[in-house]
Amino acid sequence: MTDNNANIGFEKQIWDAACELWGHIPATEYRKVIIGLIFLRYISSSFEKRYQQLVEDGDGFEDDPDAYAEDNIFFVPENARWSKISTAAHTPEIGKIIDEAMRAIEEENKSLKNVLPKNYASPDLDKRVLGNVVDMFTNNINMDDTEESKDLLGRTYEYCIAQFAAKEGKKGGEYYTPSSIVKTIVSILKPFNNCRVYDPCCGSGGMFVQSVKFLQAHSGNRNNISVYGQESNADTWKMAKMNMAIRGIEADFGPYQADTFFNDLHPTLKADFIMANPPFNLSSWGQDKLKDDVRWKYGIPPAGNANFAWIQHMIHHLAPNGKIGLVLANGALSTQTSGEGEIRKNIIEADLVEGIVALPTQLFYSVTIPVTLWFISKNKKQKNKTLFIDARKMGYMVDRKHRDFTDDDINKLADTFTAFQNGTLEDVKGFYAVVEKEDIKKQDYILTPGRYVGIEEQKEDNEPFEQKMTRLTSELSDMFEKSHQLEDEIRKKLGAIGYEI
């Protein structure tokens, strides 16, 4: 089994050291401290490598910001370079020095204005431990601006974000989608060279990172992808900006955070791929002020739930051959209330739903409700057909609370979609089924996979009847005996506190 959390030695080392900082500082502030340091370490190292190249060229351009911008490298002023920060790691002023470095970088790089954290001088932050973390970044990573170094620091960034998501629970889900779910969406959609990728609620930008990785893994050029995103939460928008910078991904997230429904920052965009994990069952999203919006082609979404507002917003932004992969709460599959059933019917009748994948529980840090992957496509290969997959039994338990997919699980789902699109897929009872639109209509346009894939065929049982009855009777007798023992123990404990039953 391939564990998606493998190769996290350095990431875990940074996280364990960073946990020393927890103290009394609020989790959201603590998160900013760590991801800010990762970002500062990366851009300073990239700058210093380019700086040395320019010095060796002898043309006198080493202090010219344009000489860095042409290589997509941020210009780092002298007082913000990691060499100065590492030297001051164990001085009482280390927090103030880092804050000043962040301000200086923002001043030199307008795209980073109001993005970087500046809370290192906080009296709540233990400066001794802060210095130790700075030492770790100095001594334990060789930042040479290679793809391997970018990937290591990028993985560290994502690992820490995942840990924060787990610590912060439901709030963590606002900015982090588990990587196995992101990989599944990307592997099924298969973004290609020269494509436009869009996420209207992009969180920390995980969909874009995996899209670029997919492109690289399949002989594509990592720069042949145009990234567009939008995020309404200010802190999350900043995280996404830093994540893209660390990964060397050029992205248009707009000049500020903004509500996607009320202030669409990419109004004319027609994307080839849209990938998203919108807030589940979002209420009070402003429907009363948007009833006449051009995006509601298939019906006005209800005021109490934005699920079909998100879906229609994405369809509105699709290119003629565009594809969508998104995560939704299971209710959207079958609800008939407030006009949602009619909207779903209209989308199905337009032959846009290519596939539905029921996911297992416990994949998310933030929610335990069942969720589903929707795949919506314009110009589907298999007309008037939809693939239903029941993946609820897939994956493995990482710990008592959290499940994950293996790489083999992800590949199996992606291969199933490919076979469906090629017209070579044969149904497997209990796992997947290819269903005609007319058959979905007969089910009142309900998209719950279990209705279509059926129940898994049971393996033939060769145990003789008499032997089975003897075994089951013995097991039942043992259970009854244990039940009586528990009952006696409960009576004794209740009696000890003066309560009788």
Disulfide bonds with the S-S distance in Angstrom:
none
